[in-house]
């Protein structure tokens, strides 16, 4: 009885499991009655043959064993089904992680390209203007950059320098 109660307390019991548990309880009652009969026969006749005792209990333990075996098989099937469900969930989660990782990598690459371009464009512009100055062309007009970063400051300084070096 305690084992059946413990089994019912561990998880949600299906209808099929409940039927098997009921069979176990019924078979246990019958087994106890058979054991009482066996003890009574033994006390009345201590020399009774084992075969006669066996006939008296009529295999009372077999229904318990059969129901337990079926319950064990059902539990194995349920465990396998749950294991399969968990495996599928893990595979789906793994795929989602891979897709999310790929999206993050693509976004990171795009952001790094945008940041790199934002830095290299002004540097390339300043380098081109300085090459023209090195060739002696001071008539160039330097675009004024109103930004507050170092590259904007460099570009403004270059414009000031061209203005002062340009022939008047």
Number of C-alpha atoms within 10 A of each C-alpha: 11 7 10 14 10 10 15 15 10 8 8 10 13 10 9 12 19 16 14 21 23 14 17 21 17 14 20 17 15 17 20 15 14 20 17 13 15 18 14 12 16 15 11 10 10 10 9 12 10 10 8 12 17 13 10 15 18 12 12 19 16 12 17 22 13 15 20 16 13 15 19 13 12 15 13 12 12 12 12 12 12 12 12 12 12 12 12 12 12 12 12 12 12 12 12 12 12 12 12 12 12 12 12 12 12 12 12 12 12 12 12 12 12 12 11 11 12 11 12 13 12 16 16 11 14 21 13 12 21 17 12 14 16 10 9 10 14 18 13 14 10 18 12 14 15 10 11 8 9 9 17 17 15 15 23 19 14 18 20 13 13 20 16 11 12 13 9 5
